[in-house]
């Protein structure tokens, strides 16, 4: 049987976008066949490009869930690794290949060493977008084996191998997608008085949007508005009649999100009046916050320390998003950071996690899940 480092490298070669992870799904299913052939008792369901695997316990009283995300990112890899991506323009730049290999390791352990309770391992597609957790959670396949507890991890480049970082309560922010379309009147660049310049309007709009966090959000709270894309104009001597802006909003609370989006609506209406243009605003909810169950998280931190399995620290909150939050909104559990000790951050074209973290994570989680099963 292949090592989990080898499996990770095979996965690293085939990064795929959300809901197109067909090669990844095939690799997982092929590996599951080898487990079944070796006498392991596993039940398998597929959901779109995802996979759900149940290992029957010896005397089940509950179902313990573990989730791994499987999709890649539209990034051209620059690592120079011998097992670098074979898919041009795509890379496992967020560590989902590591996540999947770790989940396969946990699964393999419990196939060979069944515990009392049932185990559900979830290979979830489309975490990077458009979001696989929410529809998977609502699926008939998931409902059939719905777990009573659920856990997950995410690699953390800034922490050394052997380190776990986590916090009770809010850990990742919730998000919303922002899109604004401005329509004015184009014209000759030498005659701006005869036109209605939407580049000018969009510049004023962006500056006002960036004032929302600074002047409308409690300094002890947290929020982010980032405009990541601006499209306008066709050439240097033509005044632009259109502008399109897209961005993201991040907050930790529903109340702050409501306040921020309310101010955005007012600002867009003001720009529409000030610049005598038409404005269309779209605010689309993204991911909910990752809110770790406080009692379970504190228990996990103390257990890891007492077992001497890792160095444990309390992490800060991040304005990043993670759709595992949808699972935690309905099922008690937590997500933690796993140290992988690499100088390049998440979503970087040179991200190269230390693969020794794979076995470390498998050891920690198999022992913890066994311990939870005994309770």
C-alpha positions, 0 to 999 in steps of 0.5 A, a space after each residue: 500500500 502506498 505511503 500517505 506522502 506518496 498519495 499526497 504527491 499524486 494528489 498534488 499533480 492533479 489539482 482541479 477546480 471546484 465541482 470538477 475534481 473528477 481525477 481526485 475523486 477517482 484516485 480516492 475511490 481507487 484507494 478505497 477499493 484497495 482498502 476493501 480488497 484488504 478486508 476492510 469494511 467500508 461503505 461509500 457514497 459519492 456526492 457530485 465530485 465528493 466522496 463520503 466513507 463510513 467505517 462501521 464501529 464495533 458497538 456504535 453509539 454515535 457517528 464521528 465525522 472528519 472532513 477534508 476538502 479536495 479542490 485546487 486553485 487557479 494558480 500557476 505553480 512555481 515550486 519546481 517540484 518533481 511532482 508539481 502540478 500537471 494541470 496548467 494554471 492550477 495548483 494545490 496552493 492551499 494544502 488540500 492535497 495534504 488535507 486529503 492524504 491525512 484524511 485517507 490516513 485516518 480512514 485507513 487506521 480505522 479500517 484496520 483498527 475499528 473503534 466502538 463508534 462509526 466514523 464518517 470521513 468526508 471528502 468535500 469538493 469546492 471549498 475554494 468556490 463556489 462552496 461545497 459544504 452547504 449543498 453537501 450538508 443539505 444532501 440526501 447522501 449526507 443526511 443518511 450518515 449525518 455525524 454527531 461530531 465533526 472535526 477538520 484541520 487546515 495547514 498553517 505555513 507559519 507554524 512549525 511541524 509538531 504544532 497545533 493552533 486553535 481557538 474556542 469560538 470564532 476563528 474564521 470570518 463570514 464573508 459576502 461578495 460585493 459587485 457594483 455596476 456603474 453606468 454613465 456617458 462616454 465621450 472624447 477624452 479632450 471633452 470631459 464636460 460632454 461626458 460622465 466619467 465612470 472611472 472618476 465615479 468608481 475612484 470616489 466610490 472606492 475611497 468612500 467604501 474604504 472609509 466604512 471600516 475606519 469610521 463605522 465599525 467599532 475599533 474593538 470589532 473587526 471588518 474588511 472591505 476589499 475591492 479586488 477587481 475594477 474594470 473600466 475603459 477601452 483606451 486612453 482618449 475615450 472617457 469610460 461610460 461603464 465601470 464594474 467593481 467586485 470585492 469581498 466583505 469580511 466580518 465576525 458577526 451578523 450585526 457588523 455585516 448588517 451595519 457594513 452592508 447598510 453603509 455600502 448601500 447608502 454610499 452607492 446611492 450617494 455616488 449615483 446621485 453625485 455623479 448623475 449615473 446609474 448604479 446597480 449593487 449586488 451583495 451576495 452572502 458567501 461563507 458563514 464564520 467558522 465558530 468552534 464549539 468552545 467546550 470541545 475545543 478546550 477539551 481537545 487542547 487540554 487532551 493534546 497537551 496531556 498526551 504530549 502529542 503536539 505543542 498547542 497554542 491558542 490562535 488568533 482570529 483570521 479574516 479568511 473564509 472557510 466553508 467548514 463553518 456551515 458544518 459547525 453551524 449545525 454539528 458540534 466540532 472544531 477546525 484547527 491549524 496544523 503547522 507545516 513550516 514553509 516560508 510561503 503562505 497559503 495561495 502562494 505559487 511556491 507553497 511547499 508544506 513539510 510533508 512530515 506533518 502528514 504522519 503527525 496529523 494522522 497520529 494526533 487525530 486517530 488517537 483523539 478520535 479513538 479517545 472520543 469514541 470511548 466517551 
